[in-house]
Amino acid sequence: MTQSSLTQEQEAAMAELLELTKDAEEKLREMSEFADAIAEKYQKRLHEIRSAETQNYETIIG
């Protein structure tokens, strides 16, 4: 399909679809960054808990 075979209405629909796709891509990127931040906080907290448990174990055994 060449550019000249599209009607103005079709071109407008394609342009709108392109914008919607760009918006969806941006939202997905934001959600991915948000999920990464949550995962990072979870891993950090898990590490803190494990470290505290290790210290408590060493205190009891020590």
N, C-alpha and C positions, 0 to 999 in steps of 0.2 A: 504494500500500500504506500503510495507516494504522498508527499505533502499536498499536492494539488488534488488528490482524490478525496480528501476529507472536506466535509461541509463545515461551515462556520460553527454550527451546533455541535458537530462531532469534535472539532478542535477545542471548543469551550469545555466539553465534557472531558476530553483527555487532559486538559490543563487542570481542571478541578480534581480529577483523579490523581494527577501528579502531586498536587498540593496535599491531598489527603494522605497519600503515600509518604510524603516527606514528614507530615505531622505524626503519622503513626511510627515512623522510624525514630523520630526524636523522642516520642513517649517511651518507646521500647528501650532506647539508650538510657533514658532517665531511670526507668524501672530497673535496668541492669545495674546501674551505678548504685541505686538504693539497695538492691539485693546484695551487692558486693560489700557495701558498708555494714549491713546487718551481719553478714557472714564474718567479716573481720572483727566486729565487736564480740560476736559469739565465741570465736576462736580465742580472742584475748581474754575474755572472761573465763573460759574453760582452762586456759593456761594458768590464770591466777588461782583458780580453785585447786587445780592439781598441785601447784607450788605450795599453797597453804596446807593441803593434806600431807604433802611430803614433809614439810616443816613440823607439823603436828606429830607425825609418825616418828620423826627423828627425836623430837622432844620426849615422847613417851618411852622410846627404846633407849635413848641416849643416856 
